[in-house]
Amino acid sequence: MATYETFASVYDAIMDDSLYEKWTDFSLRHFPKDKKKLLELAGRYCIPIIEEDSQRDFRYEGNRLPSLYAQDRYRSVIYIDSFTLTFPYGIKTGYIVGPTDLIETLERLIVVDETFVSSLGQYILNEYIERGYYQTHIGHLVKHYAHKRDLLCKCLDGIADKGITYTKPRGGLLLWCDLEERINERRLYHEAESRGLLIMPGFLFYPKGYAFPISAMPTLNEVSKF
């Protein structure tokens, strides 16, 4: 049976550390920072953009950022959202907004692939929204996770001399950390796991030097103990 260590060793054997630097350099040179220019580029070359926006409501400072879909004039953006992170009853319901031909194709695929799609969760979610409970619940979630973010940042500030730096996020449920090269991220992963803290090893995303704690997972009391 494959293990975390097996995957790590295989990844190290085949991964070229220069790929990340090359991709970053290419992105900085060719991808515009302005979202509207990015949309123009996608429209010009008929390149679809898939926008997953399930954390949009978790905005702790400033106004909520507009989606790419809301600014798209070229029908290039496929917008995906889910209520999994915000609906409190564990009913997994999501939706896709996109060009008509794409949506019709997806509808046919669902009919073929799914023998039965329950509507109960959709009805419950609809009532929850219609009665105004959803927005109230979002307000509680934002306040709760903003507090958890602040507490986690305070804890990280207390170990600033350990080779871990971060940028305080203004929204979302993840907090990225930058690790010095002397830190063994695999050992850090296992040590954190043994203490009940879930982090995602950075080598899954970058060749070296990064990891991010998932700040949404621990309780407030648990965060202060790490």
C-alpha positions, -999 to +999 in steps of 0.1 A: +000+000+000+014+034-010+022+057+019+030+094+023+067+086+023+064+065-009+048+094-027+074+118-014+103+096-026+087+091-061+080+128-063+116+138-054+129+113-080+110+127-109+105+164-100+127+189-117+133+218-092+138+242-121+102+237-134+087+260-107+111+288-114+106+285-151+068+285-148+070+315-124+092+334-148+069+326-177+038+337-157+053+370-147+063+377-183+031+367-201+002+367-177-012+402-170-019+411-134-050+430-144-079+407-144-096+424-173-065+419-194-064+383-184-100+380-196-092+397-229-063+373-234-086+343-227-112+356-250-088+364-278-074+328-279-106+310-269-090+297-237-116+288-209-109+299-174-123+277-146-130+299-115-137+280-082-151+305-057-163+285-027-144+307-002-156+340-015-178+347+016-148+344+039-137+380+036-124+395+068-111+429+057-123+452+029-149+445+003-154+411-012-134+408-044-155+406-077-154+373-095-138+369-129-172+357-141-188+390-132-163+409-153-162+385-183-175+398-216-161+370-237-180+339-223-146+325-213-152+319-176-168+288-161-178+296-126-180+269-100-193+273-065-202+250-036-221+254-003-200+227+013-180+252+034-209+274+044-241+253+047-242+239+083-259+206+077-234+187+057-254+186+025-230+188-004-247+211-030-229+231-057-235+247-091-218+257-123-225+288-144-211+290-179-219+291-216-252+275-226-236+248-248-213+237-219-242+235-194-263+215-218-235+190-223-229+187-185-266+181-181-265+152-205-235+137-188-252+139-154-282+121-168-260+093-181-237+091-151-261+095-122-290+071-117-305+093-090-297+128-078-314+137-045-333+170-045-338+170-007-306+189+000-314+215-027-349+221-012-335+225+023-308+249+011-334+269-008-356+273+023-325+282+043-317+310+019-352+322+013-358+326+051-327+347+055-308+322+076-280+318+052-267+354+053-270+354+091-250+322+093-223+336+069-219+366+093-212+342+122-188+322+101-168+352+090-165+365+126-155+331+139-128+324+113-115+359+114-108+354+151-092+320+144-070+336+118-059+364+142-051+338+169-031+317+145-011+347+133-004+357+169+009+322+176+031+323+145+044+357+155+056+340+187+079+317+168+091+342+142+127+334+151+122+297+141+125+303+103+087+305+095+073+336+079+038+343+066+015+369+050-016+376+069-046+367+046-075+391+043-098+363+035-101+326+029-095+295+051-058+289+044-027+306+057+005+302+036+038+300+054+073+304+039+099+280+055+136+285+055+155+258+036+170+244+068+136+233+079+126+197+069+090+201+059+083+163+061+094+162+097+074+193+103+044+177+087+046+145+109+054+165+141+023+188+135+002+157+127+012+141+160+000+172+178-033+173+160-025+201+135-032+195+098-008+211+074-002+204+037+035+198+029+047+224+005+065+200-019+030+191-032+029+226-047+064+239-048+098+221-051+109+234-018+104+259+010+067+262+015+039+247+036+006+260+047-014+253+079-051+248+073-063+273+099-100+263+096-094+229+112-083+233+148-106+247+175-097+280+191-084+262+222-063+238+201-048+266+181-034+283+212-017+251+223+004+245+192 
